[in-house]
């Protein structure tokens, strides 16, 4: 099982970011953080990098359930979704697969949360 879901879409980078945010909303996620990696690397290191954004997506219902089951699970929140430009022609959308990463935490009750959460995250990458 891969630790991420991925899909390449034939659209502009900006359109891909907008579409991902809309799909996340449809699945009950909000975007809590939005890191522009290209801009950050330019400012901090003076290096050029492709257009690359990391969106920190959170579904409050799943987050609350997970935090009730395991108070340290916040180290894995929010769920990361990236959008990166591929040579100016298309974009790749990649999202964490909670079903692959959360099982490292063996707290009872989490298994019933990460399977449906993975389905929702997968849906946001698959509908492009």
C-alpha positions in Angstrom: 0.0 0.0 0.0 1.4 3.4 -1.0 1.6 6.2 1.5 0.0 8.6 -1.0 -2.6 8.9 -3.7 -1.5 10.6 -6.9 -3.0 11.8 -10.2 -1.6 13.9 -13.0 -4.1 16.2 -14.7 -4.0 18.2 -17.9 -4.6 21.7 -16.6 -2.7 24.7 -15.4 -1.1 24.7 -12.0 -3.4 27.5 -10.7 -6.5 25.7 -12.0 -5.3 22.5 -10.3 -4.9 24.3 -7.0 -8.4 25.8 -7.2 -10.0 22.5 -8.2 -8.3 20.6 -5.4 -9.5 23.1 -2.8 -13.0 22.8 -4.2 -12.9 19.0 -4.1 -11.6 19.1 -0.5 -14.6 21.3 0.5 -17.0 18.8 -1.1 -15.6 16.2 1.2 -15.8 18.3 4.3 -12.2 19.5 4.5 -11.0 23.0 5.1 -7.5 24.2 4.1 -5.8 25.3 7.3 -2.3 25.9 5.8 -1.1 26.8 2.3 2.6 26.7 1.8 4.1 28.0 -1.4 7.3 26.0 -1.5 8.7 27.8 -4.6 8.4 31.2 -2.9 9.6 29.9 0.4 12.7 28.3 -1.1 13.5 31.4 -3.1 13.2 33.6 0.0 15.1 31.3 2.4 17.7 29.7 0.2 17.8 31.9 -2.9 17.1 28.8 -5.1 14.7 28.3 -7.9 12.1 25.5 -7.7 9.0 24.4 -9.7 5.6 25.6 -8.6 4.7 23.5 -5.6 2.1 24.0 -2.9 1.4 22.1 0.2 -2.1 22.3 1.4 -2.9 21.3 5.0 -6.4 19.8 4.8 -8.5 19.0 7.8 -11.9 17.4 8.2 -13.1 18.6 11.6 -15.3 15.6 12.3 -12.5 13.1 11.6 -9.9 15.2 13.4 -12.1 15.4 16.5 -12.8 11.6 16.5 -9.0 10.9 16.1 -8.1 13.3 18.8 -10.6 11.6 21.1 -9.0 8.2 20.5 -5.4 9.4 20.6 -4.2 12.8 21.9 -0.8 12.5 20.1 -2.4 12.0 16.7 -2.2 15.8 16.2 1.4 15.1 15.1 -0.2 13.7 11.9 -2.6 16.5 11.3 -3.6 18.2 9.1 -3.5 15.9 6.1 -1.0 17.1 3.4 -2.1 17.5 -0.2 0.4 18.8 -2.7 -0.1 20.3 -6.1 3.0 20.5 -8.2 3.6 21.8 -11.7 5.0 19.4 -14.3 7.1 21.2 -16.9 4.4 23.9 -17.4 2.2 21.5 -19.2 0.2 19.8 -16.4 -0.1 19.4 -12.7 0.2 16.5 -10.3 -2.0 16.2 -7.3 -0.7 14.1 -4.4 -2.4 13.4 -1.1 -1.4 11.4 2.0 -3.1 8.1 2.4 -4.1 7.9 6.0 -4.8 4.2 5.8 -1.0 3.7 5.2 0.4 6.1 7.7 -2.0 6.1 10.7 -1.8 2.3 11.3 1.7 3.0 12.8 -0.4 4.3 15.8 -1.9 1.2 17.4 -4.5 3.0 19.6 -7.9 1.2 19.6 -10.6 3.1 17.7 -8.3 4.7 15.1 -8.9 2.0 12.5 -12.5 2.9 12.3 -11.5 6.5 11.5 -8.7 6.1 9.0 -10.5 3.9 6.4 -13.3 6.3 5.7 -10.9 9.2 5.9 -8.7 7.6 3.3 -11.7 7.2 1.0 -12.5 10.9 1.3 -9.0 12.0 0.6 -8.7 9.6 -2.4 -11.9 11.1 -3.8 -10.4 14.5 -3.9 -7.5 13.3 -6.1 -9.6 10.9 -8.2 -12.2 13.4 -9.5 -9.8 15.5 -11.5 
